[in-house]
Amino acid sequence: MGDHDRVGPKTPRWTHIALPAHDMDASIEWYEKHTPLRLLERREDADGYGAWLGHPEHNDNPFILVLVSFFKDQDKGQQ
């Protein structure tokens, strides 16, 4: 496969990172207040909650912070 057929970034770079969040609302609020990241999407499924924060204007070179809160970990307190 040649370089012109390659999918993805041309050089290695961070695309996303996932962090646990015990209080999803408070975590989103903190990141929106103290960083340039904004809530892009929020989901809930059988395993828990997830939120994707990023720079809405950087569609061509995104970095996404994923906050996760798993139901199985809720009774363990702060994550």
mmCIF file of the N, C-alpha and C atoms, coordinates in Angstrom:
data_MODEL
# 
_entry.id   MODEL 
# 
loop_
_atom_site.group_PDB 
_atom_site.id 
_atom_site.type_symbol 
_atom_site.label_atom_id 
_atom_site.label_alt_id 
_atom_site.label_comp_id 
_atom_site.label_asym_id 
_atom_site.label_entity_id 
_atom_site.label_seq_id 
_atom_site.pdbx_PDB_ins_code 
_atom_site.Cartn_x 
_atom_site.Cartn_y 
_atom_site.Cartn_z 
_atom_site.occupancy 
_atom_site.B_iso_or_equiv 
_atom_site.pdbx_formal_charge 
_atom_site.auth_seq_id 
_atom_site.auth_comp_id 
_atom_site.auth_asym_id 
_atom_site.auth_atom_id 
_atom_site.pdbx_PDB_model_num 
ATOM 1   N N  . MET A 1 1  ? 0.843   -1.174 0.000  1.00 0.00 ? 1  MET A N  1 
ATOM 2   C CA . MET A 1 1  ? 0.000   0.000  0.000  1.00 0.00 ? 1  MET A CA 1 
ATOM 3   C C  . MET A 1 1  ? 0.889   1.239  0.000  1.00 0.00 ? 1  MET A C  1 
ATOM 4   N N  . GLY A 1 2  ? 0.679   2.124  -0.926 1.00 0.00 ? 2  GLY A N  1 
ATOM 5   C CA . GLY A 1 2  ? 1.467   3.338  -1.022 1.00 0.00 ? 2  GLY A CA 1 
ATOM 6   C C  . GLY A 1 2  ? 0.957   4.424  -0.091 1.00 0.00 ? 2  GLY A C  1 
ATOM 7   N N  . ASP A 1 3  ? 1.779   5.475  0.099  1.00 0.00 ? 3  ASP A N  1 
ATOM 8   C CA . ASP A 1 3  ? 1.393   6.573  0.980  1.00 0.00 ? 3  ASP A CA 1 
ATOM 9   C C  . ASP A 1 3  ? 0.103   7.256  0.529  1.00 0.00 ? 3  ASP A C  1 
ATOM 10  N N  . HIS A 1 4  ? -0.130  7.312  -0.782 1.00 0.00 ? 4  HIS A N  1 
ATOM 11  C CA . HIS A 1 4  ? -1.330  7.975  -1.279 1.00 0.00 ? 4  HIS A CA 1 
ATOM 12  C C  . HIS A 1 4  ? -2.603  7.185  -0.964 1.00 0.00 ? 4  HIS A C  1 
ATOM 13  N N  . ASP A 1 5  ? -2.483  5.894  -0.621 1.00 0.00 ? 5  ASP A N  1 
ATOM 14  C CA . ASP A 1 5  ? -3.635  5.055  -0.284 1.00 0.00 ? 5  ASP A CA 1 
ATOM 15  C C  . ASP A 1 5  ? -3.919  5.010  1.216  1.00 0.00 ? 5  ASP A C  1 
ATOM 16  N N  . ARG A 1 6  ? -3.015  5.567  2.011  1.00 0.00 ? 6  ARG A N  1 
ATOM 17  C CA . ARG A 1 6  ? -3.125  5.482  3.457  1.00 0.00 ? 6  ARG A CA 1 
ATOM 18  C C  . ARG A 1 6  ? -4.262  6.344  3.991  1.00 0.00 ? 6  ARG A C  1 
ATOM 19  N N  . VAL A 1 7  ? -5.014  5.791  4.939  1.00 0.00 ? 7  VAL A N  1 
ATOM 20  C CA . VAL A 1 7  ? -6.102  6.518  5.583  1.00 0.00 ? 7  VAL A CA 1 
ATOM 21  C C  . VAL A 1 7  ? -5.629  6.970  6.956  1.00 0.00 ? 7  VAL A C  1 
ATOM 22  N N  . GLY A 1 8  ? -5.977  8.196  7.342  1.00 0.00 ? 8  GLY A N  1 
ATOM 23  C CA . GLY A 1 8  ? -5.626  8.691  8.667  1.00 0.00 ? 8  GLY A CA 1 
ATOM 24  C C  . GLY A 1 8  ? -4.558  9.755  8.609  1.00 0.00 ? 8  GLY A C  1 
ATOM 25  N N  . PRO A 1 9  ? -4.080  10.179 9.771  1.00 0.00 ? 9  PRO A N  1 
ATOM 26  C CA . PRO A 1 9  ? -3.072  11.246 9.831  1.00 0.00 ? 9  PRO A CA 1 
ATOM 27  C C  . PRO A 1 9  ? -1.779  10.848 9.123  1.00 0.00 ? 9  PRO A C  1 
ATOM 28  N N  . LYS A 1 10 ? -1.148  11.819 8.500  1.00 0.00 ? 10 LYS A N  1 
ATOM 29  C CA . LYS A 1 10 ? 0.128   11.576 7.802  1.00 0.00 ? 10 LYS A CA 1 
ATOM 30  C C  . LYS A 1 10 ? 1.280   11.395 8.786  1.00 0.00 ? 10 LYS A C  1 
ATOM 31  N N  . THR A 1 11 ? 1.149   11.986 9.978  1.00 0.00 ? 11 THR A N  1 
ATOM 32  C CA . THR A 1 11 ? 2.157   11.845 11.019 1.00 0.00 ? 11 THR A CA 1 
ATOM 33  C C  . THR A 1 11 ? 1.475   11.413 12.308 1.00 0.00 ? 11 THR A C  1 
ATOM 34  N N  . PRO A 1 12 ? 2.203   10.744 13.201 1.00 0.00 ? 12 PRO A N  1 
ATOM 35  C CA . PRO A 1 12 ? 1.592   10.335 14.469 1.00 0.00 ? 12 PRO A CA 1 
ATOM 36  C C  . PRO A 1 12 ? 1.149   11.557 15.272 1.00 0.00 ? 12 PRO A C  1 
ATOM 37  N N  . ARG A 1 13 ? -0.033  11.461 15.868 1.00 0.00 ? 13 ARG A N  1 
ATOM 38  C CA . ARG A 1 13 ? -0.536  12.540 16.709 1.00 0.00 ? 13 ARG A CA 1 
ATOM 39  C C  . ARG A 1 13 ? -1.628  11.985 17.621 1.00 0.00 ? 13 ARG A C  1 
ATOM 40  N N  . TRP A 1 14 ? -1.905  12.719 18.684 1.00 0.00 ? 14 TRP A N  1 
ATOM 41  C CA . TRP A 1 14 ? -3.009  12.361 19.576 1.00 0.00 ? 14 TRP A CA 1 
ATOM 42  C C  . TRP A 1 14 ? -4.317  12.687 18.870 1.00 0.00 ? 14 TRP A C  1 
ATOM 43  N N  . THR A 1 15 ? -5.258  11.768 18.885 1.00 0.00 ? 15 THR A N  1 
ATOM 44  C CA . THR A 1 15 ? -6.584  12.023 18.324 1.00 0.00 ? 15 THR A CA 1 
ATOM 45  C C  . THR A 1 15 ? -7.631  12.114 19.424 1.00 0.00 ? 15 THR A C  1 
ATOM 46  N N  . HIS A 1 16 ? -7.442  11.340 20.496 1.00 0.00 ? 16 HIS A N  1 
ATOM 47  C CA . HIS A 1 16 ? -8.382  11.393 21.607 1.00 0.00 ? 16 HIS A CA 1 
ATOM 48  C C  . HIS A 1 16 ? -7.761  10.758 22.842 1.00 0.00 ? 16 HIS A C  1 
ATOM 49  N N  . ILE A 1 17 ? -8.377  11.046 23.962 1.00 0.00 ? 17 ILE A N  1 
ATOM 50  C CA . ILE A 1 17 ? -8.004  10.428 25.229 1.00 0.00 ? 17 ILE A CA 1 
ATOM 51  C C  . ILE A 1 17 ? -9.308  10.241 26.009 1.00 0.00 ? 17 ILE A C  1 
ATOM 52  N N  . ALA A 1 18 ? -9.412  9.158  26.763 1.00 0.00 ? 18 ALA A N  1 
ATOM 53  C CA . ALA A 1 18 ? -10.606 8.892  27.564 1.00 0.00 ? 18 ALA A CA 1 
ATOM 54  C C  . ALA A 1 18 ? -10.244 8.955  29.044 1.00 0.00 ? 18 ALA A C  1 
ATOM 55  N N  . LEU A 1 19 ? -11.071 9.651  29.798 1.00 0.00 ? 19 LEU A N  1 
ATOM 56  C CA . LEU A 1 19 ? -10.870 9.796  31.233 1.00 0.00 ? 19 LEU A CA 1 
ATOM 57  C C  . LEU A 1 19 ? -12.151 9.436  31.974 1.00 0.00 ? 19 LEU A C  1 
ATOM 58  N N  . PRO A 1 20 ? -12.025 8.813  33.141 1.00 0.00 ? 20 PRO A N  1 
ATOM 59  C CA . PRO A 1 20 ? -13.225 8.522  33.938 1.00 0.00 ? 20 PRO A CA 1 
ATOM 60  C C  . PRO A 1 20 ? -13.776 9.797  34.571 1.00 0.00 ? 20 PRO A C  1 
ATOM 61  N N  . ALA A 1 21 ? -15.092 9.855  34.710 1.00 0.00 ? 21 ALA A N  1 
ATOM 62  C CA . ALA A 1 21 ? -15.746 11.007 35.332 1.00 0.00 ? 21 ALA A CA 1 
ATOM 63  C C  . ALA A 1 21 ? -16.883 10.491 36.208 1.00 0.00 ? 21 ALA A C  1 
ATOM 64  N N  . HIS A 1 22 ? -16.816 10.760 37.498 1.00 0.00 ? 22 HIS A N  1 
ATOM 65  C CA . HIS A 1 22 ? -17.870 10.309 38.415 1.00 0.00 ? 22 HIS A CA 1 
ATOM 66  C C  . HIS A 1 22 ? -19.131 11.164 38.248 1.00 0.00 ? 22 HIS A C  1 
ATOM 67  N N  . ASP A 1 23 ? -18.960 12.471 38.158 1.00 0.00 ? 23 ASP A N  1 
ATOM 68  C CA . ASP A 1 23 ? -20.084 13.399 37.977 1.00 0.00 ? 23 ASP A CA 1 
ATOM 69  C C  . ASP A 1 23 ? -19.954 14.003 36.575 1.00 0.00 ? 23 ASP A C  1 
ATOM 70  N N  . MET A 1 24 ? -20.685 13.437 35.626 1.00 0.00 ? 24 MET A N  1 
ATOM 71  C CA . MET A 1 24 ? -20.560 13.838 34.231 1.00 0.00 ? 24 MET A CA 1 
ATOM 72  C C  . MET A 1 24 ? -20.892 15.318 34.031 1.00 0.00 ? 24 MET A C  1 
ATOM 73  N N  . ASP A 1 25 ? -21.974 15.808 34.625 1.00 0.00 ? 25 ASP A N  1 
ATOM 74  C CA . ASP A 1 25 ? -22.362 17.210 34.452 1.00 0.00 ? 25 ASP A CA 1 
ATOM 75  C C  . ASP A 1 25 ? -21.289 18.159 34.975 1.00 0.00 ? 25 ASP A C  1 
ATOM 76  N N  . ALA A 1 26 ? -20.777 17.887 36.164 1.00 0.00 ? 26 ALA A N  1 
ATOM 77  C CA . ALA A 1 26 ? -19.746 18.743 36.753 1.00 0.00 ? 26 ALA A CA 1 
ATOM 78  C C  . ALA A 1 26 ? -18.456 18.686 35.933 1.00 0.00 ? 26 ALA A C  1 
ATOM 79  N N  . SER A 1 27 ? -18.119 17.529 35.410 1.00 0.00 ? 27 SER A N  1 
ATOM 80  C CA . SER A 1 27 ? -16.904 17.391 34.607 1.00 0.00 ? 27 SER A CA 1 
ATOM 81  C C  . SER A 1 27 ? -17.015 18.175 33.302 1.00 0.00 ? 27 SER A C  1 
ATOM 82  N N  . ILE A 1 28 ? -18.145 18.052 32.630 1.00 0.00 ? 28 ILE A N  1 
ATOM 83  C CA . ILE A 1 28 ? -18.361 18.800 31.389 1.00 0.00 ? 28 ILE A CA 1 
ATOM 84  C C  . ILE A 1 28 ? -18.279 20.300 31.672 1.00 0.00 ? 28 ILE A C  1 
ATOM 85  N N  . GLU A 1 29 ? -18.951 20.725 32.726 1.00 0.00 ? 29 GLU A N  1 
ATOM 86  C CA . GLU A 1 29 ? -18.939 22.139 33.099 1.00 0.00 ? 29 GLU A CA 1 
ATOM 87  C C  . GLU A 1 29 ? -17.518 22.633 33.352 1.00 0.00 ? 29 GLU A C  1 
ATOM 88  N N  . TRP A 1 30 ? -16.697 21.845 34.065 1.00 0.00 ? 30 TRP A N  1 
ATOM 89  C CA . TRP A 1 30 ? -15.324 22.240 34.371 1.00 0.00 ? 30 TRP A CA 1 
ATOM 90  C C  . TRP A 1 30 ? -14.501 22.396 33.091 1.00 0.00 ? 30 TRP A C  1 
ATOM 91  N N  . TYR A 1 31 ? -14.564 21.416 32.203 1.00 0.00 ? 31 TYR A N  1 
ATOM 92  C CA . TYR A 1 31 ? -13.781 21.490 30.970 1.00 0.00 ? 31 TYR A CA 1 
ATOM 93  C C  . TYR A 1 31 ? -14.229 22.639 30.082 1.00 0.00 ? 31 TYR A C  1 
ATOM 94  N N  . GLU A 1 32 ? -15.535 22.916 30.034 1.00 0.00 ? 32 GLU A N  1 
ATOM 95  C CA . GLU A 1 32 ? -16.005 24.035 29.209 1.00 0.00 ? 32 GLU A CA 1 
ATOM 96  C C  . GLU A 1 32 ? -15.613 25.384 29.815 1.00 0.00 ? 32 GLU A C  1 
ATOM 97  N N  . LYS A 1 33 ? -15.492 25.454 31.131 1.00 0.00 ? 33 LYS A N  1 
ATOM 98  C CA . LYS A 1 33 ? -15.099 26.701 31.787 1.00 0.00 ? 33 LYS A CA 1 
ATOM 99  C C  . LYS A 1 33 ? -13.599 26.960 31.693 1.00 0.00 ? 33 LYS A C  1 
ATOM 100 N N  . HIS A 1 34 ? -12.781 25.904 31.856 1.00 0.00 ? 34 HIS A N  1 
ATOM 101 C CA . HIS A 1 34 ? -11.338 26.087 31.998 1.00 0.00 ? 34 HIS A CA 1 
ATOM 102 C C  . HIS A 1 34 ? -10.517 25.722 30.763 1.00 0.00 ? 34 HIS A C  1 
ATOM 103 N N  . THR A 1 35 ? -11.158 25.235 29.719 1.00 0.00 ? 35 THR A N  1 
ATOM 104 C CA . THR A 1 35 ? -10.430 24.881 28.490 1.00 0.00 ? 35 THR A CA 1 
ATOM 105 C C  . THR A 1 35 ? -11.240 25.371 27.285 1.00 0.00 ? 35 THR A C  1 
ATOM 106 N N  . PRO A 1 36 ? -10.667 25.338 26.103 1.00 0.00 ? 36 PRO A N  1 
ATOM 107 C CA . PRO A 1 36 ? -11.433 25.718 24.909 1.00 0.00 ? 36 PRO A CA 1 
ATOM 108 C C  . PRO A 1 36 ? -12.328 24.579 24.390 1.00 0.00 ? 36 PRO A C  1 
ATOM 109 N N  . LEU A 1 37 ? -12.350 23.435 25.074 1.00 0.00 ? 37 LEU A N  1 
ATOM 110 C CA . LEU A 1 37 ? -13.165 22.303 24.633 1.00 0.00 ? 37 LEU A CA 1 
ATOM 111 C C  . LEU A 1 37 ? -14.648 22.570 24.864 1.00 0.00 ? 37 LEU A C  1 
ATOM 112 N N  . ARG A 1 38 ? -15.481 22.066 23.942 1.00 0.00 ? 38 ARG A N  1 
ATOM 113 C CA . ARG A 1 38 ? -16.929 22.209 24.040 1.00 0.00 ? 38 ARG A CA 1 
ATOM 114 C C  . ARG A 1 38 ? -17.583 20.849 23.853 1.00 0.00 ? 38 ARG A C  1 
ATOM 115 N N  . LEU A 1 39 ? -18.736 20.662 24.475 1.00 0.00 ? 39 LEU A N  1 
ATOM 116 C CA . LEU A 1 39 ? -19.465 19.411 24.353 1.00 0.00 ? 39 LEU A CA 1 
ATOM 117 C C  . LEU A 1 39 ? -19.913 19.226 22.904 1.00 0.00 ? 39 LEU A C  1 
ATOM 118 N N  . LEU A 1 40 ? -19.503 18.107 22.304 1.00 0.00 ? 40 LEU A N  1 
ATOM 119 C CA . LEU A 1 40 ? -19.889 17.786 20.928 1.00 0.00 ? 40 LEU A CA 1 
ATOM 120 C C  . LEU A 1 40 ? -21.003 16.763 20.882 1.00 0.00 ? 40 LEU A C  1 
ATOM 121 N N  . GLU A 1 41 ? -20.953 15.806 21.815 1.00 0.00 ? 41 GLU A N  1 
ATOM 122 C CA . GLU A 1 41 ? -21.971 14.746 21.837 1.00 0.00 ? 41 GLU A CA 1 
ATOM 123 C C  . GLU A 1 41 ? -21.988 14.104 23.213 1.00 0.00 ? 41 GLU A C  1 
ATOM 124 N N  . ARG A 1 42 ? -23.169 13.634 23.586 1.00 0.00 ? 42 ARG A N  1 
ATOM 125 C CA . ARG A 1 42 ? -23.327 12.954 24.870 1.00 0.00 ? 42 ARG A CA 1 
ATOM 126 C C  . ARG A 1 42 ? -24.197 11.733 24.639 1.00 0.00 ? 42 ARG A C  1 
ATOM 127 N N  . ARG A 1 43 ? -23.831 10.605 25.258 1.00 0.00 ? 43 ARG A N  1 
ATOM 128 C CA . ARG A 1 43 ? -24.568 9.353  25.062 1.00 0.00 ? 43 ARG A CA 1 
ATOM 129 C C  . ARG A 1 43 ? -24.744 8.603  26.371 1.00 0.00 ? 43 ARG A C  1 
ATOM 130 N N  . GLU A 1 44 ? -25.730 7.716  26.354 1.00 0.00 ? 44 GLU A N  1 
ATOM 131 C CA . GLU A 1 44 ? -25.932 6.754  27.430 1.00 0.00 ? 44 GLU A CA 1 
ATOM 132 C C  . GLU A 1 44 ? -26.260 5.428  26.774 1.00 0.00 ? 44 GLU A C  1 
ATOM 133 N N  . ASP A 1 45 ? -25.639 4.355  27.282 1.00 0.00 ? 45 ASP A N  1 
ATOM 134 C CA . ASP A 1 45 ? -25.968 3.019  26.788 1.00 0.00 ? 45 ASP A CA 1 
ATOM 135 C C  . ASP A 1 45 ? -26.045 2.074  27.981 1.00 0.00 ? 45 ASP A C  1 
ATOM 136 N N  . ALA A 1 46 ? -26.100 0.794  27.727 1.00 0.00 ? 46 ALA A N  1 
ATOM 137 C CA . ALA A 1 46 ? -26.256 -0.202 28.793 1.00 0.00 ? 46 ALA A CA 1 
ATOM 138 C C  . ALA A 1 46 ? -25.092 -0.200 29.783 1.00 0.00 ? 46 ALA A C  1 
ATOM 139 N N  . ASP A 1 47 ? -23.909 0.304  29.373 1.00 0.00 ? 47 ASP A N  1 
ATOM 140 C CA . ASP A 1 47 ? -22.726 0.294  30.237 1.00 0.00 ? 47 ASP A CA 1 
ATOM 141 C C  . ASP A 1 47 ? -22.552 1.567  31.053 1.00 0.00 ? 47 ASP A C  1 
ATOM 142 N N  . GLY A 1 48 ? -23.100 2.684  30.580 1.00 0.00 ? 48 GLY A N  1 
ATOM 143 C CA . GLY A 1 48 ? -22.922 3.932  31.308 1.00 0.00 ? 48 GLY A CA 1 
ATOM 144 C C  . GLY A 1 48 ? -23.085 5.152  30.429 1.00 0.00 ? 48 GLY A C  1 
ATOM 145 N N  . TYR A 1 49 ? -22.394 6.227  30.836 1.00 0.00 ? 49 TYR A N  1 
ATOM 146 C CA . TYR A 1 49 ? -22.487 7.510  30.154 1.00 0.00 ? 49 TYR A CA 1 
ATOM 147 C C  . TYR A 1 49 ? -21.183 7.822  29.436 1.00 0.00 ? 49 TYR A C  1 
ATOM 148 N N  . GLY A 1 50 ? -21.293 8.605  28.386 1.00 0.00 ? 50 GLY A N  1 
ATOM 149 C CA . GLY A 1 50 ? -20.119 9.088  27.680 1.00 0.00 ? 50 GLY A CA 1 
ATOM 150 C C  . GLY A 1 50 ? -20.365 10.490 27.168 1.00 0.00 ? 50 GLY A C  1 
ATOM 151 N N  . ALA A 1 51 ? -19.320 11.290 27.122 1.00 0.00 ? 51 ALA A N  1 
ATOM 152 C CA . ALA A 1 51 ? -19.404 12.642 26.576 1.00 0.00 ? 51 ALA A CA 1 
ATOM 153 C C  . ALA A 1 51 ? -18.143 12.902 25.762 1.00 0.00 ? 51 ALA A C  1 
ATOM 154 N N  . TRP A 1 52 ? -18.329 13.520 24.597 1.00 0.00 ? 52 TRP A N  1 
ATOM 155 C CA . TRP A 1 52 ? -17.221 13.852 23.711 1.00 0.00 ? 52 TRP A CA 1 
ATOM 156 C C  . TRP A 1 52 ? -17.076 15.359 23.700 1.00 0.00 ? 52 TRP A C  1 
ATOM 157 N N  . LEU A 1 53 ? -15.890 15.840 24.092 1.00 0.00 ? 53 LEU A N  1 
ATOM 158 C CA . LEU A 1 53 ? -15.607 17.267 24.062 1.00 0.00 ? 53 LEU A CA 1 
ATOM 159 C C  . LEU A 1 53 ? -14.480 17.529 23.070 1.00 0.00 ? 53 LEU A C  1 
ATOM 160 N N  . GLY A 1 54 ? -14.579 18.623 22.358 1.00 0.00 ? 54 GLY A N  1 
ATOM 161 C CA . GLY A 1 54 ? -13.549 18.957 21.383 1.00 0.00 ? 54 GLY A CA 1 
ATOM 162 C C  . GLY A 1 54 ? -13.676 20.404 20.948 1.00 0.00 ? 54 GLY A C  1 
ATOM 163 N N  . HIS A 1 55 ? -12.946 20.737 19.894 1.00 0.00 ? 55 HIS A N  1 
ATOM 164 C CA . HIS A 1 55 ? -12.983 22.068 19.293 1.00 0.00 ? 55 HIS A CA 1 
ATOM 165 C C  . HIS A 1 55 ? -13.909 21.998 18.085 1.00 0.00 ? 55 HIS A C  1 
ATOM 166 N N  . PRO A 1 56 ? -15.098 22.546 18.157 1.00 0.00 ? 56 PRO A N  1 
ATOM 167 C CA . PRO A 1 56 ? -16.055 22.430 17.047 1.00 0.00 ? 56 PRO A CA 1 
ATOM 168 C C  . PRO A 1 56 ? -15.510 22.953 15.721 1.00 0.00 ? 56 PRO A C  1 
ATOM 169 N N  . GLU A 1 57 ? -14.609 23.916 15.760 1.00 0.00 ? 57 GLU A N  1 
ATOM 170 C CA . GLU A 1 57 ? -14.088 24.509 14.531 1.00 0.00 ? 57 GLU A CA 1 
ATOM 171 C C  . GLU A 1 57 ? -12.899 23.743 13.937 1.00 0.00 ? 57 GLU A C  1 
ATOM 172 N N  . HIS A 1 58 ? -12.441 22.682 14.566 1.00 0.00 ? 58 HIS A N  1 
ATOM 173 C CA . HIS A 1 58 ? -11.281 21.917 14.083 1.00 0.00 ? 58 HIS A CA 1 
ATOM 174 C C  . HIS A 1 58 ? -11.707 20.581 13.487 1.00 0.00 ? 58 HIS A C  1 
ATOM 175 N N  . ASN A 1 59 ? -12.658 20.574 12.583 1.00 0.00 ? 59 ASN A N  1 
ATOM 176 C CA . ASN A 1 59 ? -13.155 19.336 12.001 1.00 0.00 ? 59 ASN A CA 1 
ATOM 177 C C  . ASN A 1 59 ? -12.100 18.580 11.200 1.00 0.00 ? 59 ASN A C  1 
ATOM 178 N N  . ASP A 1 60 ? -11.147 19.283 10.618 1.00 0.00 ? 60 ASP A N  1 
ATOM 179 C CA . ASP A 1 60 ? -10.137 18.628 9.785  1.00 0.00 ? 60 ASP A CA 1 
ATOM 180 C C  . ASP A 1 60 ? -8.985  18.045 10.598 1.00 0.00 ? 60 ASP A C  1 
ATOM 181 N N  . ASN A 1 61 ? -8.806  18.469 11.844 1.00 0.00 ? 61 ASN A N  1 
ATOM 182 C CA . ASN A 1 61 ? -7.699  17.997 12.679 1.00 0.00 ? 61 ASN A CA 1 
ATOM 183 C C  . ASN A 1 61 ? -8.186  17.897 14.129 1.00 0.00 ? 61 ASN A C  1 
ATOM 184 N N  . PRO A 1 62 ? -9.165  17.019 14.395 1.00 0.00 ? 62 PRO A N  1 
ATOM 185 C CA . PRO A 1 62 ? -9.800  17.024 15.715 1.00 0.00 ? 62 PRO A CA 1 
ATOM 186 C C  . PRO A 1 62 ? -8.954  16.386 16.814 1.00 0.00 ? 62 PRO A C  1 
ATOM 187 N N  . PHE A 1 63 ? -9.132  16.897 18.019 1.00 0.00 ? 63 PHE A N  1 
ATOM 188 C CA . PHE A 1 63 ? -8.694  16.226 19.232 1.00 0.00 ? 63 PHE A CA 1 
ATOM 189 C C  . PHE A 1 63 ? -9.935  16.110 20.098 1.00 0.00 ? 63 PHE A C  1 
ATOM 190 N N  . ILE A 1 64 ? -10.216 14.917 20.594 1.00 0.00 ? 64 ILE A N  1 
ATOM 191 C CA . ILE A 1 64 ? -11.423 14.668 21.369 1.00 0.00 ? 64 ILE A CA 1 
ATOM 192 C C  . ILE A 1 64 ? -11.057 14.174 22.763 1.00 0.00 ? 64 ILE A C  1 
ATOM 193 N N  . LEU A 1 65 ? -11.665 14.790 23.764 1.00 0.00 ? 65 LEU A N  1 
ATOM 194 C CA . LEU A 1 65 ? -11.588 14.306 25.134 1.00 0.00 ? 65 LEU A CA 1 
ATOM 195 C C  . LEU A 1 65 ? -12.879 13.537 25.386 1.00 0.00 ? 65 LEU A C  1 
ATOM 196 N N  . VAL A 1 66 ? -12.749 12.261 25.711 1.00 0.00 ? 66 VAL A N  1 
ATOM 197 C CA . VAL A 1 66 ? -13.914 11.423 25.980 1.00 0.00 ? 66 VAL A CA 1 
ATOM 198 C C  . VAL A 1 66 ? -14.005 11.226 27.497 1.00 0.00 ? 66 VAL A C  1 
ATOM 199 N N  . LEU A 1 67 ? -15.130 11.621 28.066 1.00 0.00 ? 67 LEU A N  1 
ATOM 200 C CA . LEU A 1 67 ? -15.381 11.373 29.482 1.00 0.00 ? 67 LEU A CA 1 
ATOM 201 C C  . LEU A 1 67 ? -16.301 10.164 29.579 1.00 0.00 ? 67 LEU A C  1 
ATOM 202 N N  . VAL A 1 68 ? -15.960 9.228  30.449 1.00 0.00 ? 68 VAL A N  1 
ATOM 203 C CA . VAL A 1 68 ? -16.760 8.011  30.595 1.00 0.00 ? 68 VAL A CA 1 
ATOM 204 C C  . VAL A 1 68 ? -17.129 7.796  32.062 1.00 0.00 ? 68 VAL A C  1 
ATOM 205 N N  . SER A 1 69 ? -18.316 7.274  32.269 1.00 0.00 ? 69 SER A N  1 
ATOM 206 C CA . SER A 1 69 ? -18.779 6.922  33.599 1.00 0.00 ? 69 SER A CA 1 
ATOM 207 C C  . SER A 1 69 ? -19.557 5.616  33.472 1.00 0.00 ? 69 SER A C  1 
ATOM 208 N N  . PHE A 1 70 ? -18.950 4.540  33.953 1.00 0.00 ? 70 PHE A N  1 
ATOM 209 C CA . PHE A 1 70 ? -19.557 3.218  33.837 1.00 0.00 ? 70 PHE A CA 1 
ATOM 210 C C  . PHE A 1 70 ? -20.447 2.926  35.042 1.00 0.00 ? 70 PHE A C  1 
ATOM 211 N N  . PHE A 1 71 ? -21.638 2.393  34.769 1.00 0.00 ? 71 PHE A N  1 
ATOM 212 C CA . PHE A 1 71 ? -22.572 2.076  35.852 1.00 0.00 ? 71 PHE A CA 1 
ATOM 213 C C  . PHE A 1 71 ? -21.939 1.150  36.887 1.00 0.00 ? 71 PHE A C  1 
ATOM 214 N N  . LYS A 1 72 ? -21.140 0.179  36.445 1.00 0.00 ? 72 LYS A N  1 
ATOM 215 C CA . LYS A 1 72 ? -20.543 -0.792 37.373 1.00 0.00 ? 72 LYS A CA 1 
ATOM 216 C C  . LYS A 1 72 ? -19.575 -0.144 38.362 1.00 0.00 ? 72 LYS A C  1 
ATOM 217 N N  . ASP A 1 73 ? -19.100 1.085  38.057 1.00 0.00 ? 73 ASP A N  1 
ATOM 218 C CA . ASP A 1 73 ? -18.151 1.764  38.923 1.00 0.00 ? 73 ASP A CA 1 
ATOM 219 C C  . ASP A 1 73 ? -18.789 2.852  39.783 1.00 0.00 ? 73 ASP A C  1 
ATOM 220 N N  . GLN A 1 74 ? -20.074 3.120  39.614 1.00 0.00 ? 74 GLN A N  1 
ATOM 221 C CA . GLN A 1 74 ? -20.734 4.237  40.297 1.00 0.00 ? 74 GLN A CA 1 
ATOM 222 C C  . GLN A 1 74 ? -20.652 4.122  41.813 1.00 0.00 ? 74 GLN A C  1 
ATOM 223 N N  . ASP A 1 75 ? -20.780 2.927  42.356 1.00 0.00 ? 75 ASP A N  1 
ATOM 224 C CA . ASP A 1 75 ? -20.779 2.784  43.823 1.00 0.00 ? 75 ASP A CA 1 
ATOM 225 C C  . ASP A 1 75 ? -19.371 2.861  44.417 1.00 0.00 ? 75 ASP A C  1 
ATOM 226 N N  . LYS A 1 76 ? -18.345 3.015  43.589 1.00 0.00 ? 76 LYS A N  1 
ATOM 227 C CA . LYS A 1 76 ? -16.969 3.094  44.070 1.00 0.00 ? 76 LYS A CA 1 
ATOM 228 C C  . LYS A 1 76 ? -16.567 4.528  44.420 1.00 0.00 ? 76 LYS A C  1 
ATOM 229 N N  . GLY A 1 77 ? -17.453 5.493  44.166 1.00 0.00 ? 77 GLY A N  1 
ATOM 230 C CA . GLY A 1 77 ? -17.147 6.881  44.496 1.00 0.00 ? 77 GLY A CA 1 
ATOM 231 C C  . GLY A 1 77 ? -16.361 7.555  43.391 1.00 0.00 ? 77 GLY A C  1 
ATOM 232 N N  . GLN A 1 78 ? -15.607 8.582  43.782 1.00 0.00 ? 78 GLN A N  1 
ATOM 233 C CA . GLN A 1 78 ? -14.853 9.362  42.802 1.00 0.00 ? 78 GLN A CA 1 
ATOM 234 C C  . GLN A 1 78 ? -13.939 8.476  41.962 1.00 0.00 ? 78 GLN A C  1 
ATOM 235 N N  . GLN A 1 79 ? -13.907 8.744  40.677 1.00 0.00 ? 79 GLN A N  1 
ATOM 236 C CA . GLN A 1 79 ? -13.071 7.965  39.763 1.00 0.00 ? 79 GLN A CA 1 
ATOM 237 C C  . GLN A 1 79 ? -11.875 8.785  39.342 1.00 0.00 ? 79 GLN A C  1 
# 
